[in-house]
Amino acid sequence: MASTRILGVTGGIGCGKSVVCAYLAQLGAEIFDADLTARNLMESDEWVRQEVTSAFGRESYRADGSLNRNWLASQVFADDTRLEELNGIVHPKVAQAFGILRNRFQGGLLVHEAALIYEAGVENRLDAICVVTAPRDLRIARVMARDRVSAEKVLARMRRQLSQEEKAGRADVVLVNDGDMATARHKSQRLYELAMSGEGLSSENFRFTRQL
């Protein structure tokens, strides 16, 4: 049976980690999108829905049963205690979902894509972690265009995450995503090749941080 490699891919808002993961998927990797899984759980998991409603009120869900994302975000955005409370409800369920996928995975590269790998404390469950980085101004411009928000709102969201420098300092591999799509594709292919090479993704092989 082919060996399984488990790679975490993370990075700050606007770094382009989803682009990297999309290219990894094209190359044959299985992608576990932790952020999407969390959103889906808040919509579809009855226990999560009950806990969110109990903690944050009926306003957490609209009349049609869909998650009121904007309202819930307003409750946790400026309150670290409330954010930790929400994460405490959702993160264990996300970890459980990833564990199920990992246990049935039959070999190859399994990618755990998440904005909060370090913040959620899941790094020890992964063979190695790639942090995707990009210049600050480029990240701001990307998010402004994507989400149609002001630079001030992007900066406020950045401040809620670990700094890019801190994440990069803890990474096994740093992928600098500051070029065009062709460059991002090339670097993603190199990352995939590193992961699937004979060296693999053990901490011993990635003792010294590599930069792509």
C-alpha positions in Angstrom: 0.0 0.0 0.0 1.3 3.5 -0.9 2.4 5.6 2.1 0.3 8.5 3.3 1.8 11.9 3.7 -0.1 14.5 5.7 0.7 18.1 4.9 -0.8 21.2 6.6 -1.2 24.3 4.4 -1.9 27.5 6.2 -1.3 31.3 5.9 -2.8 34.6 6.7 -5.8 36.1 5.0 -5.1 37.0 1.3 -1.9 34.8 1.1 -3.4 32.6 -1.6 -3.4 29.2 0.3 -6.6 28.1 -1.5 -4.9 28.7 -4.8 -2.0 26.5 -3.8 -4.3 23.8 -2.5 -6.3 23.9 -5.8 -3.1 23.2 -7.7 -2.2 20.4 -5.3 -5.6 18.9 -5.9 -5.0 19.0 -9.6 -1.8 17.0 -9.0 -3.6 14.3 -7.1 -3.7 15.4 -3.5 -6.8 15.0 -1.3 -7.8 18.3 0.2 -9.5 18.7 3.6 -10.7 22.3 3.8 -11.1 22.9 7.5 -12.7 26.3 7.2 -15.3 25.0 4.8 -15.9 22.0 7.0 -16.5 24.3 10.0 -19.0 26.4 8.0 -20.8 23.2 6.9 -20.9 21.9 10.4 -22.5 25.1 11.7 -25.2 24.6 9.0 -25.8 20.9 9.1 -24.7 19.4 12.4 -27.6 19.4 14.8 -25.4 19.3 17.9 -23.3 22.2 16.7 -26.4 24.2 15.8 -27.9 23.7 19.3 -24.6 24.7 21.0 -24.2 27.8 18.8 -27.8 28.8 19.5 -27.4 28.2 23.2 -24.2 30.2 23.4 -25.0 33.1 21.0 -28.8 33.2 20.8 -31.5 32.5 18.2 -30.2 35.3 16.0 -27.3 32.9 15.0 -29.7 31.4 12.5 -32.1 33.0 10.1 -35.8 32.0 9.8 -35.0 29.6 7.0 -32.5 27.8 9.2 -29.4 29.1 7.4 -26.5 30.4 9.5 -26.5 34.2 10.0 -22.8 34.5 9.3 -22.7 38.3 9.4 -24.5 38.5 12.8 -22.4 35.8 14.3 -19.2 37.4 13.1 -20.3 40.6 14.7 -20.6 38.8 18.1 -17.1 37.3 18.0 -15.0 39.8 16.0 -13.9 42.1 18.8 -14.3 39.6 21.7 -11.6 37.0 22.1 -13.5 35.2 24.8 -16.6 34.8 22.6 -14.4 33.7 19.6 -12.7 31.1 21.8 -16.2 29.9 22.9 -17.3 29.5 19.2 -14.0 27.7 18.3 -14.5 25.4 21.3 -17.8 24.3 19.8 -16.7 23.9 16.2 -13.0 22.9 16.2 -13.4 19.5 18.0 -16.0 18.5 15.4 -13.6 19.6 12.6 -10.8 17.6 14.1 -13.2 14.6 14.3 -14.1 15.0 10.6 -10.4 15.2 9.6 -9.7 12.1 11.7 -12.3 10.1 9.8 -10.9 11.1 6.5 -7.3 10.4 7.6 -8.3 6.9 8.8 -9.8 5.9 5.5 -7.2 7.6 3.3 -5.4 4.9 1.3 -2.1 6.5 0.4 -0.8 9.6 -1.3 -0.8 13.2 -0.2 -3.5 14.4 2.2 -3.6 18.1 2.7 -5.1 19.8 5.7 -6.0 23.3 4.6 -6.8 25.8 7.4 -6.3 29.4 8.3 -5.8 28.5 12.0 -3.6 25.4 12.1 -1.3 26.9 14.7 -4.1 28.7 16.6 -6.2 25.5 16.7 -3.3 23.4 18.0 -3.5 20.8 15.3 0.1 21.0 14.0 1.2 17.9 15.9 -1.3 15.8 13.9 0.5 16.7 10.6 3.7 15.4 9.1 4.8 18.9 8.0 3.4 22.4 7.5 3.6 24.7 4.6 3.0 28.4 5.3 2.0 30.4 2.2 3.1 34.0 2.4 2.7 37.2 0.3 3.6 40.8 0.7 1.2 42.7 3.0 0.0 45.2 0.4 -0.7 42.4 -2.1 -2.7 40.5 0.6 -4.7 43.6 1.3 -5.5 44.2 -2.3 -6.5 40.6 -2.9 -9.0 40.5 0.0 -10.4 44.0 -0.9 -11.1 42.7 -4.4 -12.4 39.3 -3.3 -14.6 40.4 -0.4 -15.4 44.0 -1.5 -14.3 45.4 1.8 -12.2 48.4 2.9 -8.5 48.2 3.6 -9.3 49.0 7.3 -11.5 45.9 7.6 -8.8 43.7 6.0 -6.2 45.1 8.4 -8.6 44.4 11.4 -9.0 40.8 10.2 -5.2 40.5 9.9 -4.7 41.6 13.5 -6.9 38.7 14.7 -4.5 36.1 13.3 -1.0 35.2 14.1 1.4 37.4 12.1 2.7 36.1 8.8 6.2 36.3 10.2 5.4 34.2 13.3 3.7 31.5 11.1 6.6 31.4 8.7 9.0 31.1 11.5 7.3 27.9 12.7 6.8 26.4 9.2 8.6 23.4 7.7 8.2 24.9 4.2 7.5 28.5 3.2 5.8 29.1 -0.2 6.1 32.8 -1.2 3.0 33.5 -3.4 4.0 36.9 -4.7 3.9 36.3 -8.5 1.4 35.3 -11.2 -0.7 32.2 -11.4 1.9 30.4 -13.5 4.5 30.9 -10.7 2.1 29.8 -8.1 1.4 26.6 -10.1 5.1 25.9 -10.5 5.8 26.4 -6.8 2.8 24.2 -5.9 4.1 21.5 -8.1 7.5 21.7 -6.4 5.8 21.4 -3.0 3.9 18.3 -4.2 7.1 16.8 -5.5 8.9 17.4 -2.2 6.0 15.9 -0.3 5.9 12.8 -2.5 9.7 12.3 -2.8 11.7 9.7 -1.0 12.5 12.3 1.6 8.8 12.6 2.5 7.5 15.0 5.1 9.0 13.7 8.3 10.2 16.4 10.7 13.7 15.0 10.4 13.7 15.7 6.6 12.3 19.2 7.1 14.4 20.1 10.1 15.5 23.3 8.3 12.8 25.4 6.7 12.8 25.4 2.9 11.5 28.3 0.9 9.7 27.9 -2.4 
